Amino acid sequence: MTGVKKLSDFQDSFVRKVNEKSSGLVTGNLGEELVSGKDFPISTKADFSLLIGEISALNETQNLAEDIMDELKADFRDLLRSKKYSEFADHFRDLVEIDQLKKLPDVVRGIIHMEVGLALSFVSATKNLQGFRMKDYEDSFNQYFFSKDGYKTVSGNLITRPKLPKISSLADIKEIGNRIDAERYIRDMARIIVETSGDRLYGLRTRYAAFIEKYREESKKKLIDWFDSFGDLAEASLLPVVEGIISGAFNIQLNPLVAAAIGTFCSVTVRKATEHSYLTLLGLPQS
């Protein structure tokens, strides 16, 4: 599994660099923001150049590109021969404690079986998250697939699974755009893996609740809105860079679903680090 290991090493290096830089991603002057009268930041900035430089430096690992296509083809052929999930998971034993991967919740096994990008997301989570608990992911995916509203992020945004539209009223028309396709599922599931991991890594759920309580006054509510805004900015800044690096570094037409999973994994990893940095700036450090 040499080719898949190179993809895994890429993700692991990225996660480590994001964690190293996370505390300094968002800077600014809270006092200036509260008296500015503006609904957008005037002094609070997110500097992702710190990370973009580190991401670009991953290109220095030139062995990423050497024979990667042949290696990945061989790896994918081996994975395709896996008739059972246990056989599929065994291929990753050189990358992670295999018992962890074999404990994946039933609700996602059928999807992750044969989907390398999602398997690598779990591999990275088990290797980089202290106190990793599979039950956290089982709960998150059960919300996504079975709860009416879907998976709820730390700030209350919903990640809902694609559904067939039911056009019985004007309100149902929005379902037309919620089309079912493989990439949508892959990106959603990669996002949920990182949301779950990041919330636990940075203690975001508890800190966000305290954040809402602290800044609920009308004059301060814009700071709550900016929590998601800075997260969105993080993804918009990093997603095209990461997916460009993947295509360039590997110099191949990578399976688009694998590229989607890795790109989403990396960009949402930066989002969670940005949320952590923003809460720290606003006086809610990680305990």
N, C-alpha and C positions, 0 to 999 in steps of 0.2 A: 504493500500500500504506500509506495514511495511518493507518488503524485499527490494522493490525498493527504499524506503527512505534511507536504509542503504547504498545502492550503491551510491545514490546521496550524502550522507554525506561523503563517501569516496572521491569522486571527489572534493567536496567543500573544504575538509581539505587539499587535495593535492594542489589545485590551490592557496589557501592562503599561504601555506608553500613555494611554488615556488616564489610567489610574494615577500615574506619576504626575501628570499635568493638571489633574482635575481641580485642585484647590485654587488655581490662578486663572481659571477660564473667564470668570465674570468679575469685573472690578467697577468701582464707582463711588459716588457720594450720595448717600441716602438722604441727607438733609437737603441737598440741592433739588433732588427729585420731588420731595414733598412740598416745596414752595414754588416750583417752576410754573405750575398752572398748565402744564402740557400733559397730553395723554400718551406721550412717547418719551423714552429716556433722553435726557440731555447730557448726562455724565456717565451713566452706567453703560458699560461696553462689554461685549463678549469677544475675546481675542482667540480665534481658532487658528491663527497662523502658527501658534505654538505646535498644534497638532498636525496641521497640513505639512509643515516642514518635516515632522517626524514620519508622517505617512510616506512622503516622497522619499525619505531616506531608506525606506524598505526596499526601494529599487536597487539599493547597493548590494542586496543579496542576489547576485546575478544567477545563482544556481536555481532560482525560481523558474527561470526561463529555459534552462538547459534540459532538453528532452522531456519537458513537462507534458507535452501533448501525448507522446507515446506512453508515458507512465500513467497518465490519467485514463487513457483508453484501456490499458491493461487492468487498472484498478476497477473501472466501471464494469468491465466484462466479468471480473470476479464477483462483484456485488450483485450483478444480474443473475448469477448462478445461485444466489442465496434463496432457497425456497421458503425458509422460516425466518422470523425476526431474529431468533437466537443465532442463526448462522450469519445473518447480516451484521449483528453486533460484534460477533467474534472477530471480524475483519479490523475492528478498531482497538484491539487489545494492546497494540503497541503505542497508542495515543493516550489512553485513559484507563483507569481502573474499571475493567469491563463489567464488574458486578453492578456498578452504578448505571451504566448504559442499559443493562438488561432489566433494570427496575423501572424503566419508563412506564408511565401510566398507560393502561389499555386504550384510553381514548385517543392516544396519538400514535400508538405503535404501527397501525396499518398505514398511516401517512408517512411516518418517518422511515419505515422500511423502504429502502431503495432511494430515499431522498437524502443525498450526501450533505447538502448544505445545512439542512436542519439537524442532522446527526452531529455535524461539526459544531453547531451552536450549543448543543447539549454537552459535547466534549469540552468546549471552552468554559462553560458554566461550572462543570464539575472540577475543573483544574484551577479556576481562578476565584471561586467563591468559597470563602471560609464558612463552615456551617451549612453547606449545601444540603437542602432538604427536598427530595423528590415530590413530597406531598404538596409543596407550594406550587409546583408546576402542574400537578394534577388538578388542583383547585382552579388554577388560572385557565386551563384548557377546558375544564368542565363548564366554567362561566361562558367561554367563547362559543362552545358548541350547543349548550343546553339552556343557558339563561336567556330570557326573552330579550334583554338589553345587551347581551354580550359581555365581554371582558371590560371592566372599568379600571382605567388607569388611576394613578395616585391623585390626579387633579380632577377626576370624574369624567374624563373623556371616554367614549365607548368605542371598542373595537368589535365590530359585529361581523359575523360570518356572511359570505355571499348567500343570497336567497333567490329563489324563483319569485318573480313579482306576482302580487295579488292586486290587480287593479279593480278594486271594488269601490274606491273613493278617490278623491283628489289627493288625499294624504298618502295614498299608496303609490302614487306616480314616482315618488323618489326611489322606490325599489328598482325601477327600471335600470338605473345606473349602477346598482349593486350587483353587477353581473358575476356569474360563476366562472372562474377560470383558475388554472393551476397557479399562476404567478401570484394572484391575489391571496390565495390560501397560504402559499409559502411565505410571502412578505408578512402577512398577519401573524403567522405562527412564530416566525423569527422574532418579530417585534414583541410578542408576548413572552418569549423566553428571556429576552433582554430586559423588558419591563419588570418581570418577576425577579430576575437576578439583581438588577440595579436597585430596586426598592429595598431588597434585603441588604445588599452591600453597603448602601449609604444610609440605611434607616429612614427612608424617605416618607413612609406612611405616617409614622409618628411625628416626624418633623413638620410635615405638611399640615397636619391637623393643628399643631401649635402655631404655625404660620398664619393659617386662616383666622385663628382666634386673635392673634396679635395685631393683624392689619385689617380688621373687619370694619373699622370706621370709614365713612364715606370718603374722607380726604385721602385715605391710604389704599383704597380698594384697587387702584390701578396697579399697585405692586403685585397684587394677586393675579391680575390678568397677564402681567409680564412673565409670570412663571412659565406659562405655556408658550408665550411669544419667544422667549429666549431658547426654549427647547426646540421650537419650530425652526428658528434661525440656525441652530446647531445642525439639525438634519439637512436643511437646505444647503448649508455650507460644505458639509462633509460627504453626503451621499454621492454627488457626481464625481468628487475627487476619488473616493474609495473605488467606485465602480470603474472609473477610468484607470486607476492604478492596477486593478485586477486584470483588466483587458490588456493594458500595456506591459505589465511585468511578466505576465504569463504568455503574452504574444500569441494568443489563441482565440478562437471563437468558443469561449467557454459555454458549456450548457447554460442557457439563460436562467434556468431555475436555480442552479447552483450560484450563479453570479448574483441573482436577486436575493437569495438567502444571506450571502456573505455581505453584500452591500447594505442590506437592511440591518443586519446584526451590528455592523460597525457604526453606522450612522446613529442608530438608537443607543448604542453604547455611549456615544458622545453626548446624546441628549440627556441621559441619566447623570452623567458626570456634570453637565451644565446645570441641571436641576440642583444637584448637590452644592455646586459652587455658588449658585444664586441664593440658596437658603443660608449658606454660611455668611455671605455678604450682608444679608438682612438680619444677622444676629441669631441665627438658629443653627449653630454648628453641630456636627455629628458627635454624639455622646460616646 
